[in-house]
Amino acid sequence: MKWIAIILIGVAAGVLSGLLGIGGGTVLVPLFLYIMKMDIHTATGTSLAVIIPTTIIGALSHHFAGQVDWKAALIVAILAAIGVYAGVKLNVMMPPQMLQKVFAVFLFFIAVQLFFFHK
């Protein structure tokens, strides 16, 4: 059963990542939490490890379709690489219950923004 769940999570994350540009936090972390029964710290760390190959394949596929602003991507990537270090430090320090609530608030905020305010 565990391997079937892992396969289904991988396929779902790949399709949603390619379709919507999401996968890591918004898809993988909840699936790891609820299907794989991982704790939030392991789910976030595993999610970051998974996005490496999916990001490369997705970015190259979008590049060949002419849909990547490489200058913006490079600047954001450099700053995100610096920021992720601070984020991991905060992740490790937070109790799991608090981290899960912060994550839920983040997802809720994004959902409301996309549903009501995004053109």
N, C-alpha and C positions, 0 to 999 in steps of 0.2 A: 504493500500500500504506500509506503514512504516513497518508493521510486516513482510510482505513478503520480503522486502529488508533486514531486520534484519536476517531472517531465511536464505536467500540466502548468505549473507555475512558470517554467521556462518558456513555454510556448506563449502563454498569456502575456508575459512581460515583453517578449520579443515583438509580438503583434502590436501591443499597445504602445510600445516604445517607438516602433516605426511609424505607426499611424498617428499618434498624438504627441510624440516627443517626450513621453513619460515612461517610467519603468522602475527606476530605483526606489525612491522614497514613496511615491504615490501608489505604486502597484506592488512591488516586491515586499516592502516592510509589512503592510497589512496581511499579505498572503503568507509570509513567513510566520507572523504572529498567530494567525488563526488556523491555518492548515497544518503548518509544520510544528506549531506549538513552541516556537523559539521565544526566548525572552527578548525584550526590545533592544537591548544592547547587542546581542548576537544578530538580530534581524537587521539592524542598521549597518553593522560591519559586513555582514554577508552581502547585503544589497550593494554596498560600495564595491566589493570585489566582483560582483556579477556585472556591473555596468561597464567595466573596462572593455571587454570584447564587443558588447552590444553597442557601445558608444562609437567605437572605431568603425564597425560595419555600417551603422546607421549614418554616421557623418559622411563616410565615403559615398554611400548610396545617394544621400541628399546632394552631395557635392556634384556628382555626375548628372544630377537632374537640375543643376544650377541653383540650388536652394540653400547655399551656405554663405554667410557673410564672414569670411575667414578673419578679417581684421577684428571685427567685434568678438568673434569666437576666441581668438588668441588673447585679447585683453581680458575677457571674462574668465578664460581658463587660468591665466596667471593669477588673477585675484582670487578666484575660487580655490585654487591650490593652496594659497596662503590661508584663506578663510577656513578651509576644511580642517586644518591643523587645530585651530581654535575650537571649531565645532566638535571635534573628537575629544578634546580635553574636557569640554562641557558635558558631552555625552557620558563620559566615564565617571564624572563627578556626580551626576544626577541620579537620584533613586529611580528605579524602573517605573514606578507609578507616576512620578512627576514627568518623566520623559515621555511616557505614553500620552499623558494629558496635553503636554506641549505639542506633540505630534498631531493629536486629534484637533486641537484648536487651529493649527496651521492648515490642515486639510480642509476644515470647515471654512476658514477664511478664504482660501483659494476657491473652493466650490461656490461660495456666495459671490465672489468677485466675477468669476466666469459666467455664472448663471444670470446675474442681474446687471452687471456694469460693463462687461467687455463688449466692444462693438464687433 
